[in-house]
Amino acid sequence: MPMSGTEIEQAIRQALPDATVEMTDLAGDNDHWAAKVTSPSFAGKSRVQQHKMVYDALGGKMGGTLHALQLTTQIPT
């Protein structure tokens, strides 16, 4: 069973409580998601490190219960 947008958002917010998470269902199938994650925790980190923080928050579900995630990370302005 695929992860819902709400489940993805909750997992990210649990690991990064200061984050703002915006989820978009890309294909309308509840299986291909875009996440825009904004967090002060990303300050001073490379884009790769920021993405790793989010993937770590998802607990290895990428490729399994989470089929596809288009990820955008940013630091609040």
PDB file of N, H, CA, C and O in Angstrom:
ATOM      1  N   MET A   1       0.843  -1.181   0.000  1.00  0.00           N
ATOM      2  CA  MET A   1       0.000   0.000   0.000  1.00  0.00           C
ATOM      3  C   MET A   1       0.888   1.244   0.000  1.00  0.00           C
ATOM      4  O   MET A   1       1.787   1.355   0.833  1.00  0.00           O
ATOM      5  N   PRO A   2       0.652   2.177  -0.917  1.00  0.00           N
ATOM      6  CA  PRO A   2       1.478   3.376  -0.978  1.00  0.00           C
ATOM      7  C   PRO A   2       1.252   4.292   0.220  1.00  0.00           C
ATOM      8  O   PRO A   2       0.205   4.258   0.866  1.00  0.00           O
ATOM      9  N   MET A   3       2.262   5.110   0.496  1.00  0.00           N
ATOM     10  H   MET A   3       3.113   5.138  -0.029  1.00  0.00           H
ATOM     11  CA  MET A   3       2.136   6.114   1.560  1.00  0.00           C
ATOM     12  C   MET A   3       1.268   7.262   1.059  1.00  0.00           C
ATOM     13  O   MET A   3       1.411   7.693  -0.085  1.00  0.00           O
ATOM     14  N   SER A   4       0.384   7.752   1.895  1.00  0.00           N
ATOM     15  H   SER A   4       0.269   7.401   2.825  1.00  0.00           H
ATOM     16  CA  SER A   4      -0.424   8.910   1.527  1.00  0.00           C
ATOM     17  C   SER A   4       0.398  10.179   1.733  1.00  0.00           C
ATOM     18  O   SER A   4       1.419  10.165   2.420  1.00  0.00           O
ATOM     19  N   GLY A   5      -0.057  11.264   1.135  1.00  0.00           N
ATOM     20  H   GLY A   5      -0.887  11.275   0.577  1.00  0.00           H
ATOM     21  CA  GLY A   5       0.605  12.546   1.330  1.00  0.00           C
ATOM     22  C   GLY A   5       0.647  12.941   2.791  1.00  0.00           C
ATOM     23  O   GLY A   5       1.633  13.514   3.256  1.00  0.00           O
ATOM     24  N   THR A   6      -0.412  12.638   3.514  1.00  0.00           N
ATOM     25  H   THR A   6      -1.213  12.173   3.136  1.00  0.00           H
ATOM     26  CA  THR A   6      -0.474  12.951   4.941  1.00  0.00           C
ATOM     27  C   THR A   6       0.577  12.165   5.715  1.00  0.00           C
ATOM     28  O   THR A   6       1.229  12.709   6.606  1.00  0.00           O
ATOM     29  N   GLU A   7       0.745  10.884   5.378  1.00  0.00           N
ATOM     30  H   GLU A   7       0.215  10.442   4.654  1.00  0.00           H
ATOM     31  CA  GLU A   7       1.749  10.058   6.051  1.00  0.00           C
ATOM     32  C   GLU A   7       3.160  10.556   5.770  1.00  0.00           C
ATOM     33  O   GLU A   7       4.005  10.574   6.666  1.00  0.00           O
ATOM     34  N   ILE A   8       3.418  10.962   4.528  1.00  0.00           N
ATOM     35  H   ILE A   8       2.732  10.948   3.800  1.00  0.00           H
ATOM     36  CA  ILE A   8       4.732  11.492   4.169  1.00  0.00           C
ATOM     37  C   ILE A   8       4.989  12.774   4.952  1.00  0.00           C
ATOM     38  O   ILE A   8       6.050  12.949   5.551  1.00  0.00           O
ATOM     39  N   GLU A   9       4.006  13.665   4.939  1.00  0.00           N
ATOM     40  H   GLU A   9       3.144  13.524   4.452  1.00  0.00           H
ATOM     41  CA  GLU A   9       4.130  14.935   5.654  1.00  0.00           C
ATOM     42  C   GLU A   9       4.371  14.708   7.144  1.00  0.00           C
ATOM     43  O   GLU A   9       5.228  15.365   7.735  1.00  0.00           O
ATOM     44  N   GLN A  10       3.639  13.799   7.753  1.00  0.00           N
ATOM     45  H   GLN A  10       2.942  13.265   7.274  1.00  0.00           H
ATOM     46  CA  GLN A  10       3.799  13.515   9.184  1.00  0.00           C
ATOM     47  C   GLN A  10       5.189  12.977   9.489  1.00  0.00           C
ATOM     48  O   GLN A  10       5.789  13.361  10.493  1.00  0.00           O
ATOM     49  N   ALA A  11       5.709  12.098   8.645  1.00  0.00           N
ATOM     50  H   ALA A  11       5.222  11.786   7.830  1.00  0.00           H
ATOM     51  CA  ALA A  11       7.046  11.533   8.861  1.00  0.00           C
ATOM     52  C   ALA A  11       8.105  12.635   8.791  1.00  0.00           C
ATOM     53  O   ALA A  11       9.033  12.666   9.599  1.00  0.00           O
ATOM     54  N   ILE A  12       7.957  13.537   7.821  1.00  0.00           N
ATOM     55  H   ILE A  12       7.203  13.512   7.164  1.00  0.00           H
ATOM     56  CA  ILE A  12       8.919  14.628   7.686  1.00  0.00           C
ATOM     57  C   ILE A  12       8.833  15.565   8.883  1.00  0.00           C
ATOM     58  O   ILE A  12       9.857  15.961   9.441  1.00  0.00           O
ATOM     59  N   ARG A  13       7.616  15.919   9.277  1.00  0.00           N
ATOM     60  H   ARG A  13       6.785  15.598   8.824  1.00  0.00           H
ATOM     61  CA  ARG A  13       7.439  16.846  10.414  1.00  0.00           C
ATOM     62  C   ARG A  13       7.896  16.234  11.741  1.00  0.00           C
ATOM     63  O   ARG A  13       8.327  16.952  12.643  1.00  0.00           O
ATOM     64  N   GLN A  14       7.801  14.934  11.854  1.00  0.00           N
ATOM     65  H   GLN A  14       7.450  14.351  11.121  1.00  0.00           H
ATOM     66  CA  GLN A  14       8.261  14.276  13.077  1.00  0.00           C
ATOM     67  C   GLN A  14       9.779  14.426  13.203  1.00  0.00           C
ATOM     68  O   GLN A  14      10.292  14.688  14.291  1.00  0.00           O
ATOM     69  N   ALA A  15      10.489  14.259  12.091  1.00  0.00           N
ATOM     70  H   ALA A  15      10.071  14.046  11.207  1.00  0.00           H
ATOM     71  CA  ALA A  15      11.947  14.359  12.109  1.00  0.00           C
ATOM     72  C   ALA A  15      12.425  15.812  12.078  1.00  0.00           C
ATOM     73  O   ALA A  15      13.474  16.140  12.633  1.00  0.00           O
ATOM     74  N   LEU A  16      11.651  16.673  11.429  1.00  0.00           N
ATOM     75  H   LEU A  16      10.799  16.407  10.978  1.00  0.00           H
ATOM     76  CA  LEU A  16      12.008  18.087  11.296  1.00  0.00           C
ATOM     77  C   LEU A  16      10.819  18.936  11.765  1.00  0.00           C
ATOM     78  O   LEU A  16      10.081  19.480  10.943  1.00  0.00           O
ATOM     79  N   PRO A  17      10.636  19.047  13.087  1.00  0.00           N
ATOM     80  CA  PRO A  17       9.440  19.707  13.621  1.00  0.00           C
ATOM     81  C   PRO A  17       9.292  21.169  13.199  1.00  0.00           C
ATOM     82  O   PRO A  17       8.184  21.706  13.202  1.00  0.00           O
ATOM     83  N   ASP A  18      10.409  21.817  12.833  1.00  0.00           N
ATOM     84  H   ASP A  18      11.309  21.381  12.830  1.00  0.00           H
ATOM     85  CA  ASP A  18      10.337  23.226  12.440  1.00  0.00           C
ATOM     86  C   ASP A  18      10.041  23.400  10.947  1.00  0.00           C
ATOM     87  O   ASP A  18      10.025  24.524  10.446  1.00  0.00           O
ATOM     88  N   ALA A  19       9.809  22.298  10.243  1.00  0.00           N
ATOM     89  H   ALA A  19       9.822  21.385  10.650  1.00  0.00           H
ATOM     90  CA  ALA A  19       9.623  22.341   8.790  1.00  0.00           C
ATOM     91  C   ALA A  19       8.197  22.703   8.399  1.00  0.00           C
ATOM     92  O   ALA A  19       7.232  22.393   9.098  1.00  0.00           O
ATOM     93  N   THR A  20       8.105  23.373   7.253  1.00  0.00           N
ATOM     94  H   THR A  20       8.889  23.625   6.685  1.00  0.00           H
ATOM     95  CA  THR A  20       6.843  23.570   6.560  1.00  0.00           C
ATOM     96  C   THR A  20       6.875  22.603   5.382  1.00  0.00           C
ATOM     97  O   THR A  20       7.837  22.576   4.616  1.00  0.00           O
ATOM     98  N   VAL A  21       5.820  21.814   5.246  1.00  0.00           N
ATOM     99  H   VAL A  21       5.038  21.836   5.869  1.00  0.00           H
ATOM    100  CA  VAL A  21       5.790  20.789   4.194  1.00  0.00           C
ATOM    101  C   VAL A  21       4.557  21.018   3.321  1.00  0.00           C
ATOM    102  O   VAL A  21       3.435  21.108   3.821  1.00  0.00           O
ATOM    103  N   GLU A  22       4.781  21.112   2.013  1.00  0.00           N
ATOM    104  H   GLU A  22       5.692  21.039   1.607  1.00  0.00           H
ATOM    105  CA  GLU A  22       3.687  21.238   1.052  1.00  0.00           C
ATOM    106  C   GLU A  22       3.719  20.012   0.146  1.00  0.00           C
ATOM    107  O   GLU A  22       4.707  19.773  -0.548  1.00  0.00           O
ATOM    108  N   MET A  23       2.643  19.240   0.154  1.00  0.00           N
ATOM    109  H   MET A  23       1.841  19.434   0.718  1.00  0.00           H
ATOM    110  CA  MET A  23       2.559  18.011  -0.639  1.00  0.00           C
ATOM    111  C   MET A  23       1.671  18.228  -1.857  1.00  0.00           C
ATOM    112  O   MET A  23       0.637  18.890  -1.771  1.00  0.00           O
ATOM    113  N   THR A  24       2.085  17.662  -3.007  1.00  0.00           N
ATOM    114  H   THR A  24       2.926  17.125  -3.077  1.00  0.00           H
ATOM    115  CA  THR A  24       1.295  17.702  -4.235  1.00  0.00           C
ATOM    116  C   THR A  24       1.261  16.302  -4.825  1.00  0.00           C
ATOM    117  O   THR A  24       2.302  15.667  -4.997  1.00  0.00           O
ATOM    118  N   ASP A  25       0.057  15.823  -5.135  1.00  0.00           N
ATOM    119  H   ASP A  25      -0.788  16.338  -4.996  1.00  0.00           H
ATOM    120  CA  ASP A  25      -0.119  14.530  -5.799  1.00  0.00           C
ATOM    121  C   ASP A  25       0.066  14.764  -7.296  1.00  0.00           C
ATOM    122  O   ASP A  25      -0.809  15.332  -7.950  1.00  0.00           O
ATOM    123  N   LEU A  26       1.195  14.331  -7.836  1.00  0.00           N
ATOM    124  H   LEU A  26       1.906  13.869  -7.304  1.00  0.00           H
ATOM    125  CA  LEU A  26       1.569  14.657  -9.213  1.00  0.00           C
ATOM    126  C   LEU A  26       0.718  13.962 -10.268  1.00  0.00           C
ATOM    127  O   LEU A  26       0.444  14.540 -11.319  1.00  0.00           O
ATOM    128  N   ALA A  27       0.299  12.732 -10.001  1.00  0.00           N
ATOM    129  H   ALA A  27       0.522  12.262  -9.147  1.00  0.00           H
ATOM    130  CA  ALA A  27      -0.406  11.951 -11.013  1.00  0.00           C
ATOM    131  C   ALA A  27      -1.861  11.680 -10.641  1.00  0.00           C
ATOM    132  O   ALA A  27      -2.585  11.049 -11.411  1.00  0.00           O
ATOM    133  N   GLY A  28      -2.296  12.144  -9.478  1.00  0.00           N
ATOM    134  H   GLY A  28      -1.708  12.656  -8.853  1.00  0.00           H
ATOM    135  CA  GLY A  28      -3.660  11.881  -9.040  1.00  0.00           C
ATOM    136  C   GLY A  28      -3.889  10.444  -8.633  1.00  0.00           C
ATOM    137  O   GLY A  28      -5.029   9.993  -8.526  1.00  0.00           O
ATOM    138  N   ASP A  29      -2.779   9.709  -8.399  1.00  0.00           N
ATOM    139  H   ASP A  29      -1.853  10.075  -8.485  1.00  0.00           H
ATOM    140  CA  ASP A  29      -2.914   8.293  -8.068  1.00  0.00           C
ATOM    141  C   ASP A  29      -2.486   7.969  -6.634  1.00  0.00           C
ATOM    142  O   ASP A  29      -2.425   6.800  -6.254  1.00  0.00           O
ATOM    143  N   ASN A  30      -2.188   9.009  -5.835  1.00  0.00           N
ATOM    144  H   ASN A  30      -2.238   9.959  -6.145  1.00  0.00           H
ATOM    145  CA  ASN A  30      -1.777   8.823  -4.443  1.00  0.00           C
ATOM    146  C   ASN A  30      -0.490   8.000  -4.350  1.00  0.00           C
ATOM    147  O   ASN A  30      -0.247   7.340  -3.339  1.00  0.00           O
ATOM    148  N   ASP A  31       0.340   8.037  -5.409  1.00  0.00           N
ATOM    149  H   ASP A  31       0.143   8.573  -6.230  1.00  0.00           H
ATOM    150  CA  ASP A  31       1.551   7.225  -5.449  1.00  0.00           C
ATOM    151  C   ASP A  31       2.769   8.002  -5.948  1.00  0.00           C
ATOM    152  O   ASP A  31       3.902   7.572  -5.729  1.00  0.00           O
ATOM    153  N   HIS A  32       2.557   9.126  -6.609  1.00  0.00           N
ATOM    154  H   HIS A  32       1.636   9.475  -6.787  1.00  0.00           H
ATOM    155  CA  HIS A  32       3.648   9.950  -7.135  1.00  0.00           C
ATOM    156  C   HIS A  32       3.508  11.344  -6.538  1.00  0.00           C
ATOM    157  O   HIS A  32       2.578  12.081  -6.866  1.00  0.00           O
ATOM    158  N   TRP A  33       4.436  11.697  -5.662  1.00  0.00           N
ATOM    159  H   TRP A  33       5.192  11.098  -5.396  1.00  0.00           H
ATOM    160  CA  TRP A  33       4.308  12.911  -4.864  1.00  0.00           C
ATOM    161  C   TRP A  33       5.420  13.916  -5.131  1.00  0.00           C
ATOM    162  O   TRP A  33       6.534  13.556  -5.512  1.00  0.00           O
ATOM    163  N   ALA A  34       5.089  15.173  -4.923  1.00  0.00           N
ATOM    164  H   ALA A  34       4.184  15.466  -4.614  1.00  0.00           H
ATOM    165  CA  ALA A  34       6.085  16.238  -4.857  1.00  0.00           C
ATOM    166  C   ALA A  34       5.983  16.816  -3.449  1.00  0.00           C
ATOM    167  O   ALA A  34       4.886  17.070  -2.950  1.00  0.00           O
ATOM    168  N   ALA A  35       7.128  17.019  -2.818  1.00  0.00           N
ATOM    169  H   ALA A  35       8.018  16.812  -3.223  1.00  0.00           H
ATOM    170  CA  ALA A  35       7.166  17.617  -1.488  1.00  0.00           C
ATOM    171  C   ALA A  35       8.085  18.830  -1.528  1.00  0.00           C
ATOM    172  O   ALA A  35       9.221  18.748  -1.996  1.00  0.00           O
ATOM    173  N   LYS A  36       7.585  19.946  -1.036  1.00  0.00           N
ATOM    174  H   LYS A  36       6.662  20.012  -0.656  1.00  0.00           H
ATOM    175  CA  LYS A  36       8.403  21.141  -0.863  1.00  0.00           C
ATOM    176  C   LYS A  36       8.580  21.305   0.642  1.00  0.00           C
ATOM    177  O   LYS A  36       7.618  21.546   1.372  1.00  0.00           O
ATOM    178  N   VAL A  37       9.819  21.170   1.088  1.00  0.00           N
ATOM    179  H   VAL A  37      10.600  20.974   0.495  1.00  0.00           H
ATOM    180  CA  VAL A  37      10.116  21.200   2.518  1.00  0.00           C
ATOM    181  C   VAL A  37      10.979  22.427   2.804  1.00  0.00           C
ATOM    182  O   VAL A  37      12.062  22.587   2.243  1.00  0.00           O
ATOM    183  N   THR A  38      10.481  23.282   3.681  1.00  0.00           N
ATOM    184  H   THR A  38       9.601  23.152   4.137  1.00  0.00           H
ATOM    185  CA  THR A  38      11.197  24.484   4.077  1.00  0.00           C
ATOM    186  C   THR A  38      11.521  24.364   5.560  1.00  0.00           C
ATOM    187  O   THR A  38      10.627  24.166   6.383  1.00  0.00           O
ATOM    188  N   SER A  39      12.808  24.484   5.898  1.00  0.00           N
ATOM    189  H   SER A  39      13.534  24.645   5.229  1.00  0.00           H
ATOM    190  CA  SER A  39      13.208  24.303   7.295  1.00  0.00           C
ATOM    191  C   SER A  39      14.464  25.101   7.622  1.00  0.00           C
ATOM    192  O   SER A  39      15.417  25.114   6.842  1.00  0.00           O
ATOM    193  N   PRO A  40      14.465  25.773   8.784  1.00  0.00           N
ATOM    194  CA  PRO A  40      15.684  26.432   9.242  1.00  0.00           C
ATOM    195  C   PRO A  40      16.811  25.423   9.499  1.00  0.00           C
ATOM    196  O   PRO A  40      17.984  25.795   9.501  1.00  0.00           O
ATOM    197  N   SER A  41      16.463  24.161   9.715  1.00  0.00           N
ATOM    198  H   SER A  41      15.509  23.859   9.714  1.00  0.00           H
ATOM    199  CA  SER A  41      17.462  23.115   9.962  1.00  0.00           C
ATOM    200  C   SER A  41      18.375  22.901   8.763  1.00  0.00           C
ATOM    201  O   SER A  41      19.453  22.323   8.902  1.00  0.00           O
ATOM    202  N   PHE A  42      17.956  23.361   7.588  1.00  0.00           N
ATOM    203  H   PHE A  42      17.080  23.830   7.475  1.00  0.00           H
ATOM    204  CA  PHE A  42      18.748  23.188   6.374  1.00  0.00           C
ATOM    205  C   PHE A  42      19.873  24.217   6.250  1.00  0.00           C
ATOM    206  O   PHE A  42      20.744  24.077   5.392  1.00  0.00           O
ATOM    207  N   ALA A  43      19.864  25.235   7.085  1.00  0.00           N
ATOM    208  H   ALA A  43      19.157  25.349   7.783  1.00  0.00           H
ATOM    209  CA  ALA A  43      20.870  26.300   6.991  1.00  0.00           C
ATOM    210  C   ALA A  43      22.277  25.721   7.099  1.00  0.00           C
ATOM    211  O   ALA A  43      22.563  24.918   7.987  1.00  0.00           O
ATOM    212  N   GLY A  44      23.150  26.140   6.183  1.00  0.00           N
ATOM    213  H   GLY A  44      22.918  26.793   5.462  1.00  0.00           H
ATOM    214  CA  GLY A  44      24.540  25.695   6.205  1.00  0.00           C
ATOM    215  C   GLY A  44      24.769  24.316   5.620  1.00  0.00           C
ATOM    216  O   GLY A  44      25.900  23.830   5.612  1.00  0.00           O
ATOM    217  N   LYS A  45      23.711  23.672   5.126  1.00  0.00           N
ATOM    218  H   LYS A  45      22.792  24.066   5.132  1.00  0.00           H
ATOM    219  CA  LYS A  45      23.829  22.324   4.564  1.00  0.00           C
ATOM    220  C   LYS A  45      23.688  22.391   3.044  1.00  0.00           C
ATOM    221  O   LYS A  45      22.971  23.239   2.512  1.00  0.00           O
ATOM    222  N   SER A  46      24.378  21.493   2.359  1.00  0.00           N
ATOM    223  H   SER A  46      24.960  20.804   2.791  1.00  0.00           H
ATOM    224  CA  SER A  46      24.257  21.414   0.904  1.00  0.00           C
ATOM    225  C   SER A  46      22.888  20.847   0.542  1.00  0.00           C
ATOM    226  O   SER A  46      22.193  20.281   1.386  1.00  0.00           O
ATOM    227  N   ARG A  47      22.514  21.007  -0.720  1.00  0.00           N
ATOM    228  H   ARG A  47      23.079  21.467  -1.406  1.00  0.00           H
ATOM    229  CA  ARG A  47      21.234  20.465  -1.192  1.00  0.00           C
ATOM    230  C   ARG A  47      21.198  18.950  -0.970  1.00  0.00           C
ATOM    231  O   ARG A  47      20.167  18.411  -0.569  1.00  0.00           O
ATOM    232  N   VAL A  48      22.309  18.261  -1.226  1.00  0.00           N
ATOM    233  H   VAL A  48      23.147  18.698  -1.551  1.00  0.00           H
ATOM    234  CA  VAL A  48      22.376  16.812  -1.023  1.00  0.00           C
ATOM    235  C   VAL A  48      22.142  16.478   0.452  1.00  0.00           C
ATOM    236  O   VAL A  48      21.401  15.544   0.760  1.00  0.00           O
ATOM    237  N   GLN A  49      22.757  17.222   1.357  1.00  0.00           N
ATOM    238  H   GLN A  49      23.359  17.980   1.107  1.00  0.00           H
ATOM    239  CA  GLN A  49      22.569  16.985   2.793  1.00  0.00           C
ATOM    240  C   GLN A  49      21.119  17.257   3.203  1.00  0.00           C
ATOM    241  O   GLN A  49      20.555  16.525   4.015  1.00  0.00           O
ATOM    242  N   GLN A  50      20.518  18.308   2.642  1.00  0.00           N
ATOM    243  H   GLN A  50      20.976  18.904   1.982  1.00  0.00           H
ATOM    244  CA  GLN A  50      19.119  18.621   2.940  1.00  0.00           C
ATOM    245  C   GLN A  50      18.211  17.477   2.501  1.00  0.00           C
ATOM    246  O   GLN A  50      17.330  17.055   3.249  1.00  0.00           O
ATOM    247  N   HIS A  51      18.428  16.982   1.293  1.00  0.00           N
ATOM    248  H   HIS A  51      19.144  17.326   0.685  1.00  0.00           H
ATOM    249  CA  HIS A  51      17.603  15.884   0.779  1.00  0.00           C
ATOM    250  C   HIS A  51      17.807  14.627   1.620  1.00  0.00           C
ATOM    251  O   HIS A  51      16.849  13.901   1.889  1.00  0.00           O
ATOM    252  N   LYS A  52      19.039  14.365   2.034  1.00  0.00           N
ATOM    253  H   LYS A  52      19.817  14.954   1.815  1.00  0.00           H
ATOM    254  CA  LYS A  52      19.310  13.196   2.880  1.00  0.00           C
ATOM    255  C   LYS A  52      18.542  13.294   4.192  1.00  0.00           C
ATOM    256  O   LYS A  52      18.026  12.290   4.684  1.00  0.00           O
ATOM    257  N   MET A  53      18.462  14.494   4.762  1.00  0.00           N
ATOM    258  H   MET A  53      18.881  15.309   4.362  1.00  0.00           H
ATOM    259  CA  MET A  53      17.702  14.677   6.008  1.00  0.00           C
ATOM    260  C   MET A  53      16.236  14.280   5.814  1.00  0.00           C
ATOM    261  O   MET A  53      15.638  13.642   6.681  1.00  0.00           O
ATOM    262  N   VAL A  54      15.667  14.663   4.676  1.00  0.00           N
ATOM    263  H   VAL A  54      16.153  15.182   3.972  1.00  0.00           H
ATOM    264  CA  VAL A  54      14.267  14.322   4.399  1.00  0.00           C
ATOM    265  C   VAL A  54      14.132  12.822   4.143  1.00  0.00           C
ATOM    266  O   VAL A  54      13.228  12.186   4.686  1.00  0.00           O
ATOM    267  N   TYR A  55      15.020  12.245   3.323  1.00  0.00           N
ATOM    268  H   TYR A  55      15.754  12.762   2.882  1.00  0.00           H
ATOM    269  CA  TYR A  55      14.948  10.805   3.055  1.00  0.00           C
ATOM    270  C   TYR A  55      15.133   9.997   4.335  1.00  0.00           C
ATOM    271  O   TYR A  55      14.472   8.975   4.522  1.00  0.00           O
ATOM    272  N   ASP A  56      16.026  10.445   5.221  1.00  0.00           N
ATOM    273  H   ASP A  56      16.563  11.275   5.070  1.00  0.00           H
ATOM    274  CA  ASP A  56      16.207   9.772   6.516  1.00  0.00           C
ATOM    275  C   ASP A  56      14.917   9.825   7.323  1.00  0.00           C
ATOM    276  O   ASP A  56      14.571   8.866   8.014  1.00  0.00           O
ATOM    277  N   ALA A  57      14.206  10.947   7.235  1.00  0.00           N
ATOM    278  H   ALA A  57      14.487  11.726   6.674  1.00  0.00           H
ATOM    279  CA  ALA A  57      12.936  11.097   7.955  1.00  0.00           C
ATOM    280  C   ALA A  57      11.910  10.084   7.467  1.00  0.00           C
ATOM    281  O   ALA A  57      11.028   9.676   8.222  1.00  0.00           O
ATOM    282  N   LEU A  58      12.024   9.678   6.208  1.00  0.00           N
ATOM    283  H   LEU A  58      12.740  10.010   5.594  1.00  0.00           H
ATOM    284  CA  LEU A  58      11.070   8.727   5.635  1.00  0.00           C
ATOM    285  C   LEU A  58      11.435   7.280   5.961  1.00  0.00           C
ATOM    286  O   LEU A  58      10.734   6.354   5.552  1.00  0.00           O
ATOM    287  N   GLY A  59      12.518   7.087   6.689  1.00  0.00           N
ATOM    288  H   GLY A  59      13.088   7.839   7.021  1.00  0.00           H
ATOM    289  CA  GLY A  59      12.855   5.773   7.234  1.00  0.00           C
ATOM    290  C   GLY A  59      13.046   4.677   6.205  1.00  0.00           C
ATOM    291  O   GLY A  59      12.628   3.542   6.434  1.00  0.00           O
ATOM    292  N   GLY A  60      13.665   4.989   5.079  1.00  0.00           N
ATOM    293  H   GLY A  60      14.004   5.911   4.894  1.00  0.00           H
ATOM    294  CA  GLY A  60      13.950   3.949   4.088  1.00  0.00           C
ATOM    295  C   GLY A  60      12.750   3.496   3.293  1.00  0.00           C
ATOM    296  O   GLY A  60      12.796   2.435   2.671  1.00  0.00           O
ATOM    297  N   LYS A  61      11.674   4.267   3.292  1.00  0.00           N
ATOM    298  H   LYS A  61      11.636   5.129   3.798  1.00  0.00           H
ATOM    299  CA  LYS A  61      10.469   3.850   2.566  1.00  0.00           C
ATOM    300  C   LYS A  61      10.535   4.177   1.077  1.00  0.00           C
ATOM    301  O   LYS A  61       9.702   3.699   0.306  1.00  0.00           O
ATOM    302  N   MET A  62      11.520   4.990   0.657  1.00  0.00           N
ATOM    303  H   MET A  62      12.196   5.378   1.283  1.00  0.00           H
ATOM    304  CA  MET A  62      11.657   5.305  -0.769  1.00  0.00           C
ATOM    305  C   MET A  62      11.877   4.019  -1.558  1.00  0.00           C
ATOM    306  O   MET A  62      12.688   3.173  -1.178  1.00  0.00           O
ATOM    307  N   GLY A  63      11.155   3.887  -2.645  1.00  0.00           N
ATOM    308  H   GLY A  63      10.496   4.574  -2.953  1.00  0.00           H
ATOM    309  CA  GLY A  63      11.283   2.699  -3.484  1.00  0.00           C
ATOM    310  C   GLY A  63      10.425   1.545  -3.010  1.00  0.00           C
ATOM    311  O   GLY A  63      10.248   0.566  -3.736  1.00  0.00           O
ATOM    312  N   GLY A  64       9.888   1.644  -1.803  1.00  0.00           N
ATOM    313  H   GLY A  64      10.032   2.439  -1.214  1.00  0.00           H
ATOM    314  CA  GLY A  64       9.012   0.599  -1.271  1.00  0.00           C
ATOM    315  C   GLY A  64       7.586   1.117  -1.217  1.00  0.00           C
ATOM    316  O   GLY A  64       6.898   1.189  -2.236  1.00  0.00           O
ATOM    317  N   THR A  65       7.146   1.482  -0.004  1.00  0.00           N
ATOM    318  H   THR A  65       7.704   1.424   0.823  1.00  0.00           H
ATOM    319  CA  THR A  65       5.786   2.005   0.138  1.00  0.00           C
ATOM    320  C   THR A  65       5.668   3.412  -0.425  1.00  0.00           C
ATOM    321  O   THR A  65       4.563   3.895  -0.675  1.00  0.00           O
ATOM    322  N   LEU A  66       6.810   4.075  -0.626  1.00  0.00           N
ATOM    323  H   LEU A  66       7.708   3.683  -0.423  1.00  0.00           H
ATOM    324  CA  LEU A  66       6.821   5.388  -1.264  1.00  0.00           C
ATOM    325  C   LEU A  66       7.501   5.223  -2.617  1.00  0.00           C
ATOM    326  O   LEU A  66       8.723   5.113  -2.705  1.00  0.00           O
ATOM    327  N   HIS A  67       6.691   5.209  -3.662  1.00  0.00           N
ATOM    328  H   HIS A  67       5.698   5.299  -3.590  1.00  0.00           H
ATOM    329  CA  HIS A  67       7.188   4.882  -4.999  1.00  0.00           C
ATOM    330  C   HIS A  67       7.996   6.022  -5.615  1.00  0.00           C
ATOM    331  O   HIS A  67       9.106   5.795  -6.097  1.00  0.00           O
ATOM    332  N   ALA A  68       7.464   7.230  -5.608  1.00  0.00           N
ATOM    333  H   ALA A  68       6.562   7.414  -5.217  1.00  0.00           H
ATOM    334  CA  ALA A  68       8.137   8.346  -6.277  1.00  0.00           C
ATOM    335  C   ALA A  68       7.919   9.636  -5.491  1.00  0.00           C
ATOM    336  O   ALA A  68       6.797   9.965  -5.104  1.00  0.00           O
ATOM    337  N   LEU A  69       9.011  10.357  -5.266  1.00  0.00           N
ATOM    338  H   LEU A  69       9.922  10.090  -5.581  1.00  0.00           H
ATOM    339  CA  LEU A  69       8.932  11.633  -4.551  1.00  0.00           C
ATOM    340  C   LEU A  69       9.833  12.644  -5.246  1.00  0.00           C
ATOM    341  O   LEU A  69      11.048  12.463  -5.329  1.00  0.00           O
ATOM    342  N   GLN A  70       9.224  13.697  -5.736  1.00  0.00           N
ATOM    343  H   GLN A  70       8.238  13.844  -5.669  1.00  0.00           H
ATOM    344  CA  GLN A  70       9.965  14.828  -6.293  1.00  0.00           C
ATOM    345  C   GLN A  70      10.168  15.792  -5.137  1.00  0.00           C
ATOM    346  O   GLN A  70       9.204  16.339  -4.602  1.00  0.00           O
ATOM    347  N   LEU A  71      11.420  15.999  -4.751  1.00  0.00           N
ATOM    348  H   LEU A  71      12.203  15.554  -5.186  1.00  0.00           H
ATOM    349  CA  LEU A  71      11.729  16.733  -3.522  1.00  0.00           C
ATOM    350  C   LEU A  71      12.365  18.080  -3.821  1.00  0.00           C
ATOM    351  O   LEU A  71      13.304  18.178  -4.612  1.00  0.00           O
ATOM    352  N   THR A  72      11.840  19.119  -3.178  1.00  0.00           N
ATOM    353  H   THR A  72      11.077  19.039  -2.536  1.00  0.00           H
ATOM    354  CA  THR A  72      12.427  20.449  -3.205  1.00  0.00           C
ATOM    355  C   THR A  72      12.653  20.862  -1.755  1.00  0.00           C
ATOM    356  O   THR A  72      11.740  20.781  -0.933  1.00  0.00           O
ATOM    357  N   THR A  73      13.860  21.301  -1.444  1.00  0.00           N
ATOM    358  H   THR A  73      14.602  21.367  -2.111  1.00  0.00           H
ATOM    359  CA  THR A  73      14.147  21.775  -0.091  1.00  0.00           C
ATOM    360  C   THR A  73      14.618  23.218  -0.164  1.00  0.00           C
ATOM    361  O   THR A  73      15.237  23.638  -1.142  1.00  0.00           O
ATOM    362  N   GLN A  74      14.311  23.968   0.891  1.00  0.00           N
ATOM    363  H   GLN A  74      13.808  23.627   1.685  1.00  0.00           H
ATOM    364  CA  GLN A  74      14.774  25.356   0.950  1.00  0.00           C
ATOM    365  C   GLN A  74      14.821  25.827   2.394  1.00  0.00           C
ATOM    366  O   GLN A  74      14.198  25.255   3.289  1.00  0.00           O
ATOM    367  N   ILE A  75      15.589  26.893   2.581  1.00  0.00           N
ATOM    368  H   ILE A  75      16.095  27.358   1.854  1.00  0.00           H
ATOM    369  CA  ILE A  75      15.710  27.546   3.882  1.00  0.00           C
ATOM    370  C   ILE A  75      14.716  28.716   3.871  1.00  0.00           C
ATOM    371  O   ILE A  75      14.607  29.409   2.859  1.00  0.00           O
ATOM    372  N   PRO A  76      13.991  28.951   4.966  1.00  0.00           N
ATOM    373  CA  PRO A  76      13.045  30.067   4.969  1.00  0.00           C
ATOM    374  C   PRO A  76      13.763  31.402   4.761  1.00  0.00           C
ATOM    375  O   PRO A  76      14.895  31.591   5.206  1.00  0.00           O
ATOM    376  N   THR A  77      13.091  32.305   4.085  1.00  0.00           N
ATOM    377  H   THR A  77      12.172  32.151   3.723  1.00  0.00           H
ATOM    378  CA  THR A  77      13.678  33.626   3.845  1.00  0.00           C
ATOM    379  C   THR A  77      13.109  34.653   4.788  1.00  0.00           C
ATOM    380  O   THR A  77      13.489  35.823   4.729  1.00  0.00           O
TER     381      THR A  77
END
